Amino acid sequence: MRAPRSSAALAGIALSALLGTVLTGCADNASGQLMARNGDRLVETLSNPPTGTCHRFPQGVTHVDNHMLSNIVLYTTEDCTVPEGGGSTYLSQQSSDAAVHSTGLWRSFGFADE
């Protein structure tokens, strides 16, 4: 016996809603805000950015305020890699740091493994 069209339509809508909820739950976002400056000029403010990816600043920054509930790592490269002979800077949650002249500007950040 064939199901009425209204039952099939309702089942399709329910399946779509369930799938949308499951997929939304797969994206992890940090909780809080990150502010990046170059000198006194604000370069970028991010709210609840997605974790698990490299975030590139639009331009180099000299100061980062991490008001998130996650620890981050700052890089001088645009792709969250450490250049040969270089390093990265660990910045814990709810803290700030300024780039020192010897390391150069920060160009990207990623989330620290916890």
C-alpha positions in Angstrom: 0.0 0.0 0.0 1.4 3.4 -0.9 1.7 6.1 1.7 -0.3 9.2 1.2 1.7 12.2 -0.2 1.2 14.2 2.9 2.9 11.5 5.0 5.8 11.2 2.6 6.2 15.0 2.6 6.1 15.2 6.4 8.7 12.4 6.6 11.0 14.3 4.2 10.7 17.5 6.2 11.4 15.7 9.4 14.5 14.0 7.8 15.7 17.4 6.5 15.3 19.0 9.9 17.2 16.2 11.6 20.0 16.3 9.1 20.3 20.1 9.4 20.5 19.7 13.2 23.2 17.0 13.0 25.3 19.0 10.5 25.1 22.2 12.6 26.3 20.3 15.6 29.5 19.2 13.7 30.9 22.7 13.5 32.8 23.7 16.6 33.2 27.3 17.4 35.3 28.9 20.1 33.3 30.9 22.7 34.3 34.5 23.0 36.1 37.3 21.1 39.5 37.9 19.7 40.8 41.4 18.9 43.9 42.1 16.8 45.6 45.4 16.4 48.5 46.9 14.6 49.8 49.6 16.9 46.7 51.5 18.0 44.7 50.6 14.9 42.1 47.8 15.1 42.8 45.3 12.3 40.1 42.6 13.1 37.6 41.5 15.7 36.4 37.9 15.6 33.5 36.5 17.6 33.1 32.8 18.2 35.4 31.8 15.3 35.4 28.2 14.1 38.0 25.9 15.6 40.2 23.4 13.8 41.3 25.8 11.1 44.0 28.4 10.4 42.7 32.0 10.6 44.7 34.6 8.6 44.7 38.2 9.7 43.9 40.7 6.9 47.3 42.3 7.6 50.1 41.8 10.1 49.3 42.5 13.8 51.3 43.6 16.7 48.9 43.0 19.6 46.3 40.3 20.2 43.6 40.2 23.0 42.3 36.7 23.4 38.9 37.0 25.2 37.9 33.5 24.2 37.6 30.4 26.4 40.3 28.7 24.2 44.0 28.9 23.9 45.6 29.9 20.6 48.9 29.8 18.8 50.1 32.9 16.9 52.2 32.6 13.8 54.3 35.0 11.7 53.3 33.1 8.5 49.9 33.4 6.8 49.3 29.6 6.9 49.9 28.7 10.6 53.2 27.2 10.0 56.5 27.8 11.8 59.2 29.0 9.4 62.7 27.5 9.5 64.5 29.0 12.5 61.3 30.7 13.6 58.8 30.0 16.3 55.2 30.5 17.3 53.6 32.2 20.3 51.2 30.4 22.7 48.5 32.7 24.0 46.3 31.3 26.8 42.6 32.1 27.1 41.6 35.5 28.6 45.0 37.0 28.0 46.9 39.4 25.7 50.3 39.6 24.1 52.3 42.0 21.9 54.7 40.9 19.2 58.3 41.7 19.8 60.5 43.4 17.2 62.7 40.3 16.7 59.8 38.0 15.7 57.9 40.3 13.4 54.2 40.7 12.9 51.7 38.0 13.5 49.9 37.0 10.3 47.7 34.0 11.4 46.5 32.0 14.4 45.2 28.6 15.1 43.7 26.9 18.2 46.1 25.1 20.5 45.6 21.4 21.1 44.0 20.9 24.5 
